[in-house]
């Protein structure tokens, strides 16, 4: 067997985001194969064998790779629409367009979404895809293939909807699946694509869309399916006051109680948004270890409100960050969510004590790993963990006068990514993807966005 190859990163500041928030003003990280072999202060250990590369990280901050916990890739080709709507009106405005997506559109949109995140420090991505118009190809396969080719660690949350307009839901009837078809297709996706191993590059979760687009039976049987197959569960929860009113009118209870009644609270579950939660809801999430994907930019874009992130964290709820779909967060970048999470939460009840810069970084790294059920493998720089890490350049005009590199990363302008590694493989160098042609992706997404617009308008 060939000797393991090592990459040595040295002379940079290191924020490990371990359970003690260990940091080194000047330190090193040694990568051996696809694992972190050692991390520490000062110079790297001498006498290392088979070192194939040394990276001088002077002027850089080294952190774990960012972990995105909520997204809708297909929305990359419907950015900039319905810009002054709340969630329900926004959905009504866009569902007729989304219901006309096909495999080529989804592939192009996935490439655009993944490329934007990867070049900005995301090493683990996820996509909650729930729109499956009939006869439009292998949408899940297209998304998974795009992530594989990009070299990003990935979770596909195979979504579903079975409550169309005729059943009181928001999506058009031709954009939803039957209960049986949704469950069968979800199980098939898990069996074909989910890798349960510790080194997995691709995993699949069961993810009915939301209380107002799926039946109670799809939620209940979806939870049973996920636990029978041993995979995680994901959905939208408590996003808006309209959703809370909807749940009370239809089910006679609030969203959290409704989710609990259908088996949707537990340490294998994470929900997006969770903006409108009372103390009892937070206690239920803490008791069951249900996770939260916090999406500050999208929540602001759709005027949903400010999630109670400080209270969730204080109660012990796992919280990560999400980009959300780029029809409600047009930038599509997770590193901007570090800053927005801190700033938006300081507008809430806790004001300046809401979040610190280091808590924001933890949300985007270790917190995300917890939410995806992968905290044992990613999310911090520790020996034995997978080599998913980022070198952020901190010596340019944008950051050089900020002494604290973590504060610079979180509060300053978006920092350039000099290098990003996933599973020990470098996928970004000097802000450009090494695994894909960004210009070709841009052209494809523009063309597919225009084609979708023509189809949706009958042009």
C-alpha positions in Angstrom: 0.0 0.0 0.0 1.2 3.5 -0.8 2.3 5.6 2.1 -0.2 8.2 3.2 0.4 11.6 1.8 0.6 14.6 4.1 -0.1 18.3 3.6 1.3 20.7 6.2 -0.4 24.1 6.8 1.6 26.4 9.0 2.3 29.9 10.2 -1.4 30.9 10.3 -3.9 31.8 13.0 -6.0 28.7 13.8 -9.6 28.6 15.3 -10.3 25.0 16.0 -13.9 25.4 17.2 -13.4 22.4 19.5 -15.4 22.1 22.7 -12.9 24.5 24.4 -12.8 27.0 21.5 -9.0 26.4 21.3 -7.3 29.0 19.2 -3.6 29.6 18.2 -2.3 33.0 17.2 0.2 31.1 15.1 -0.2 27.4 14.5 -0.4 24.5 12.1 -2.6 21.8 10.8 -1.3 18.5 9.3 -3.5 16.6 6.9 -2.8 12.9 6.4 -4.9 11.5 3.5 -8.4 12.6 4.2 -8.0 13.2 7.9 -6.6 15.8 10.2 -3.6 14.2 11.8 -2.5 17.0 14.2 -3.3 20.6 15.1 -1.3 22.8 17.4 0.6 26.0 18.3 3.9 27.1 16.7 5.7 25.1 14.0 4.5 21.8 12.7 6.2 18.7 14.1 9.5 17.8 12.5 10.3 14.5 10.9 7.0 14.1 9.1 7.2 11.5 6.3 5.8 11.8 2.8 5.0 15.5 3.0 3.8 16.3 -0.5 3.0 20.0 0.1 3.6 22.7 2.6 1.3 25.8 2.7 2.5 29.0 4.3 -0.6 30.4 5.9 1.0 33.6 7.1 -1.7 36.3 7.1 -4.5 33.7 7.2 -7.0 32.3 9.6 -7.6 28.5 9.4 -11.0 27.3 10.4 -13.2 24.2 9.9 -15.1 24.3 6.6 -18.5 25.9 6.8 -21.5 23.6 7.0 -24.8 24.7 5.3 -27.9 23.2 6.9 -30.7 24.5 4.7 -31.0 25.3 1.0 -33.1 25.0 -2.1 -30.7 24.7 -5.1 -33.3 24.9 -7.8 -34.2 28.5 -6.8 -30.8 29.7 -8.2 -32.6 30.2 -11.6 -35.5 32.3 -10.0 -33.5 34.9 -8.1 -34.7 38.4 -7.9 -38.4 37.7 -8.2 -41.3 38.6 -5.8 -38.9 40.8 -3.9 -41.5 42.5 -1.7 -43.6 39.6 -0.5 -44.1 37.7 2.7 -43.7 33.9 2.7 -47.2 32.8 1.7 -47.5 35.5 -1.0 -44.0 34.7 -2.3 -44.8 31.0 -2.5 -48.1 31.7 -4.4 -46.2 33.9 -6.8 -43.4 31.5 -7.5 -44.9 28.0 -7.3 -46.4 28.2 -10.9 -42.8 28.9 -12.2 -41.1 26.3 -10.0 -43.6 23.7 -11.0 -42.1 23.8 -14.6 -38.5 22.9 -13.7 -36.8 19.9 -15.4 -33.6 18.0 -15.0 -31.4 20.3 -17.0 -32.7 23.3 -15.1 -32.1 21.6 -11.8 -28.6 20.5 -12.7 -27.6 24.0 -13.8 -29.2 25.5 -10.6 -27.4 23.0 -8.4 -24.1 23.8 -10.0 -24.7 27.5 -9.5 -25.7 27.1 -5.8 -22.9 24.8 -5.0 -20.2 26.8 -6.8 -21.2 30.0 -5.0 -21.1 28.3 -1.6 -17.9 26.3 -2.2 -15.9 29.3 -3.4 -17.0 31.0 -0.2 -15.8 28.4 2.3 -18.6 25.9 2.4 -17.3 22.3 2.5 -20.5 20.5 3.5 -23.7 21.5 1.7 -27.3 20.3 1.8 -30.3 20.7 -0.5 -33.9 20.4 0.5 -35.5 19.6 -2.9 -39.2 19.1 -2.8 -40.6 20.1 -6.3 -40.9 17.0 -8.5 -43.1 17.8 -11.5 -44.2 14.7 -13.3 -42.0 13.4 -16.2 -39.1 15.8 -15.7 -36.3 13.4 -15.3 -34.0 12.3 -12.4 -33.9 15.5 -10.4 -32.3 13.9 -7.3 -29.7 12.2 -9.4 -28.9 15.5 -11.1 -28.4 17.3 -7.7 -26.3 14.6 -6.2 -24.2 14.4 -9.4 -23.5 18.1 -9.3 -22.3 17.9 -5.7 -20.1 14.9 -6.4 -18.5 16.7 -9.4 -17.9 19.8 -7.4 -16.2 17.8 -4.7 -18.4 19.1 -1.8 -19.6 16.9 1.1 -23.4 16.7 0.6 -26.7 15.8 2.2 -29.8 15.7 -0.1 -33.0 16.2 1.9 -35.4 14.4 -0.5 -38.5 16.5 -0.1 -42.0 15.9 -1.1 -45.4 17.6 -1.3 -48.8 15.9 -1.5 -51.2 18.8 -0.6 -51.9 20.7 -3.8 -54.3 23.7 -4.3 -57.4 21.4 -4.5 -56.6 20.1 -1.0 -56.0 23.5 0.5 -52.3 23.7 -0.1 -50.2 26.3 -1.9 -48.5 24.5 -4.8 -50.4 23.7 -8.1 -51.8 20.2 -8.2 -49.5 19.1 -11.0 -46.4 19.9 -8.9 -47.2 17.5 -6.1 -46.9 13.8 -5.7 -49.4 11.3 -4.3 -48.7 10.0 -0.8 -47.6 6.6 -2.0 -45.5 8.0 -4.9 -43.7 10.4 -2.5 -42.8 7.7 0.0 -41.7 5.2 -2.7 -39.5 7.7 -4.5 -38.0 8.9 -1.2 -37.2 5.3 -0.1 -35.6 4.6 -3.6 -33.5 7.7 -3.3 -32.2 6.7 0.1 -31.4 3.2 -1.0 -29.6 4.3 -4.1 -27.6 7.2 -2.8 -27.3 7.3 1.0 -23.8 6.4 2.4 -24.0 5.7 6.2 -20.2 5.5 6.6 -18.2 8.0 8.7 -16.3 9.2 5.6 -19.5 9.6 3.5 -19.5 12.3 0.8 -23.2 11.8 0.1 -26.1 11.2 2.5 -29.9 11.4 2.2 -32.6 12.6 4.6 -36.3 12.3 4.4 -37.9 15.7 4.1 -41.6 16.4 3.5 -41.8 20.1 2.7 -43.9 21.9 5.3 -47.2 21.6 7.3 -49.0 23.6 4.7 -47.9 21.6 1.7 -48.0 18.0 3.0 -50.6 15.8 4.6 -50.5 14.6 8.2 -50.1 11.1 6.8 -47.1 12.0 4.7 -45.4 13.5 7.8 -46.3 10.5 10.0 -45.3 7.9 7.4 -42.2 9.9 6.4 -40.9 9.8 10.0 -41.5 6.1 10.1 -39.7 5.6 6.8 -36.7 7.6 7.9 -36.3 5.7 11.2 -36.8 2.3 9.4 -34.0 3.3 7.0 -31.8 4.9 9.6 -31.6 8.4 8.1 -32.3 11.9 9.3 -35.5 13.9 9.0 -35.8 17.5 7.8 -38.7 20.0 7.2 -39.7 23.7 7.6 -41.1 24.7 10.9 -42.5 27.7 12.7 -41.3 30.1 9.9 -44.1 32.7 10.0 -47.1 33.9 12.0 -49.2 32.8 9.0 -48.0 29.2 9.4 -48.8 29.3 13.1 -52.4 30.5 12.3 -52.6 27.8 9.6 -51.7 25.0 12.0 -54.2 26.2 14.7 -57.0 26.4 12.1 -56.3 23.0 10.5 -55.0 20.9 13.4 -56.1 22.7 16.5 -52.5 23.2 17.8 -49.3 25.1 17.1 -46.6 23.8 14.8 -44.4 22.3 17.5 -47.2 20.3 19.1 -48.3 19.3 15.6 -44.9 18.0 14.7 -44.6 16.1 18.0 -48.0 14.5 17.4 -46.7 13.1 14.0 -43.3 11.9 15.3 -41.3 14.9 14.1 -39.3 15.8 17.2 -36.1 14.0 18.0 -32.3 14.0 17.9 -32.6 12.7 14.3 -34.7 15.7 13.2 -33.7 19.3 12.2 -36.1 22.0 11.0 -35.5 25.2 9.1 -36.2 28.7 10.4 -38.0 28.1 13.8 -38.7 31.8 14.1 -42.0 31.9 15.9 -41.4 29.7 19.0 -42.6 30.2 22.5 -40.8 29.0 25.7 -42.7 25.7 25.6 -41.7 25.1 22.0 -38.0 25.7 22.8 -38.2 23.4 25.8 -39.7 20.7 23.6 -36.8 21.1 21.1 -34.3 21.0 23.9 -35.9 17.9 25.5 -35.8 16.0 22.3 -32.6 17.4 20.9 -34.3 18.5 17.7 -32.0 20.7 15.6 -32.6 24.1 14.0 -31.3 25.6 10.7 -31.1 29.3 11.3 -31.5 31.4 8.1 -31.2 35.0 9.0 -31.0 36.6 5.6 -34.0 34.7 4.2 -36.0 35.4 7.4 -35.3 39.1 6.8 -36.0 39.0 3.1 -39.4 37.5 3.7 -40.1 39.6 6.8 -40.6 36.4 8.8 -39.1 37.8 12.0 -36.1 37.2 14.3 -35.5 33.6 15.5 -34.7 33.3 19.2 -31.3 31.9 18.6 -29.8 32.9 22.0 -32.6 31.2 23.8 -32.3 28.1 21.7 -28.6 27.9 22.4 -29.1 28.5 26.1 -31.6 25.7 26.3 -29.2 23.3 24.6 -30.9 23.1 21.2 -28.4 22.3 18.3 -28.4 25.2 15.9 -26.6 25.6 12.6 -26.8 28.1 9.7 -28.6 27.9 6.4 -28.4 29.9 3.2 -32.0 29.0 2.3 -33.1 29.1 -1.3 -31.7 31.9 -3.4 -35.1 33.2 -4.3 -35.1 34.5 -0.8 -31.4 35.0 -0.3 -30.0 36.1 -3.6 -26.3 36.1 -2.6 -26.4 32.3 -2.0 -23.3 32.5 0.3 -23.1 31.0 3.8 -20.1 33.1 5.1 -22.3 36.2 5.0 -24.7 34.4 7.3 -22.1 34.4 10.1 -22.3 38.2 10.1 -26.0 38.4 9.6 -26.7 35.9 12.4 -24.8 38.0 14.8 -26.2 41.4 13.7 -29.9 40.3 13.3 -29.9 38.6 16.7 -28.6 41.7 18.3 -31.7 43.5 17.1 -33.7 41.1 19.3 -34.5 41.0 23.0 -30.9 40.1 24.1 -29.4 43.1 22.2 -25.6 43.2 22.4 -25.5 40.0 24.5 -27.3 37.9 21.9 -24.3 36.4 20.1 -20.5 36.8 20.0 -18.3 36.5 16.9 -17.1 33.1 18.1 -20.6 31.8 18.7 -21.5 32.9 15.1 -18.5 30.9 13.8 -19.6 27.9 15.8 -23.1 28.1 14.3 -21.6 28.0 10.8 -19.2 25.1 11.6 -19.7 22.7 14.5 -23.3 23.7 15.0 -24.1 22.8 11.4 -22.3 19.5 11.9 -24.4 18.7 14.9 -27.6 19.5 13.0 -26.6 17.2 10.2 -25.7 14.4 12.6 -22.0 14.6 11.7 -20.3 16.3 14.6 -18.1 13.3 15.2 -16.5 13.7 11.7 -16.6 17.4 10.7 -17.2 20.9 12.2 -14.0 21.4 14.2 -10.2 21.0 13.6 -9.3 18.0 15.8 -7.1 15.0 15.2 -9.0 12.1 13.6 -11.7 14.3 12.0 -12.2 14.6 8.3 -9.9 17.1 6.6 -12.6 19.7 5.7 -11.0 23.2 6.3 -10.6 26.7 4.9 -7.8 29.2 4.8 -9.2 32.8 4.9 -6.9 35.6 3.8 -6.8 38.3 6.5 -3.9 40.5 5.5 -5.6 42.5 2.7 -7.1 46.0 3.0 -10.5 44.6 4.1 -9.1 43.0 7.3 -5.5 43.8 8.0 -6.2 46.4 10.7 -8.4 44.1 12.8 -6.3 42.4 15.4 -8.7 39.6 16.2 -9.0 37.3 13.1 -12.2 35.7 14.2 -13.9 39.1 14.7 -12.4 40.1 11.3 -14.0 37.0 9.6 -17.4 37.4 11.2 -17.8 41.2 11.3 -15.7 42.3 8.4 -16.2 42.1 4.7 -16.5 38.7 3.1 -13.0 37.3 3.4 -11.2 35.9 0.4 -10.7 32.1 0.4 -7.2 31.2 -0.4 -7.7 27.5 -0.1 -10.6 25.1 0.8 -10.1 21.4 1.4 -12.8 18.7 1.5 -11.9 15.2 2.5 -8.2 16.3 2.2 -8.7 17.4 -1.4 -8.3 21.1 -2.3 -11.3 22.4 -4.2 -10.7 26.2 -4.1 -7.5 28.1 -4.7 -7.3 31.9 -4.5 -11.1 32.3 -4.6 -11.6 30.1 -7.7 -13.0 26.6 -8.0 -10.5 23.9 -9.0 -13.3 21.4 -9.7 -15.6 23.3 -12.1 -15.6 26.1 -14.7 -17.4 29.0 -13.0 -17.9 30.9 -16.2 -19.5 27.9 -17.9 -21.8 27.5 -14.9 -22.7 31.2 -15.0 -23.7 30.9 -18.7 -25.7 27.7 -18.1 -27.6 29.2 -15.2 -28.4 32.3 -17.2 -29.7 30.2 -20.1 -31.8 27.9 -18.0 -33.2 30.9 -16.0 -34.3 32.4 -19.3 -35.7 29.1 -20.6 -37.7 28.6 -17.4 -39.1 32.2 -17.6 -40.2 31.6 -21.2 -42.0 28.4 -20.3 -43.6 29.8 -17.2 -45.0 32.8 -19.1 -45.9 30.8 -22.2 -43.4 32.8 -24.3 
